């Protein structure tokens, strides 16, 4: 509809801006509350109420199985305490102070969490797999390592995140690898699978804008799902 309404060039930009807003501002709360983008296998989920909100396609793949349900309820107590504290803070000092010192930083953290997770698993030429076509190794080899040096030449982001963005492929091979061994594991993966290892050097802001514009609809191609960008490649 964006292209029909605004034309090719402007329409793609409008669509990209909408996707950026939906993912970076709405995305994380929507995921926690209704399991947005979580797929149909587990049904609609809520991270504060452990039972599925709708009937899952794969009941045995419940998001919170067994004793995890009790853990969810226990964590709800902590969340309720924080919400209560925020309400008391707002009553005593006004909602503007709470939004400035808590709400604003929370929005930034939520957006950043979605941003780097999104970019580590998505790009216009990286396919996705479903059902029997997906394997553990296939999934690991279709994640993407991205450098932050153009955005942060001082290395603060890598330091604070323990290089989770620049060594993310290794994390998917074995999530038990400690962060201080992740670079060595990444180097080993590069050497062992040079034809499969994915490294994308585009600066983060440009990569995000490309993904926002170009990763919105998919089509089945053989055993994989690819992004449907035919005819608009030069706009991405």
Secondary structure, 3 states (H helix, E strand, C coil): CHHHHHCHHHHHHHHHHHHHHHHHHHHHHHHHHHCCCCCCCCCCCECCECCCCCCCCCHHHCCCCCCHHHHHHHHHHHHHHHHHHHHHHHHHHCHHHHHHHHHHHHHHHHHHHHHHHHHHHCCCCCCECCHHHCCHHHHHHCCCEECCCCCCCCCHHHHHCCCCCCCHHHHHHCCCCCHHHHHHHHHHHHHHCCCCCCEECCCHHHHHHHHHHHCCCEEEECCEEEECCCCCHHHC
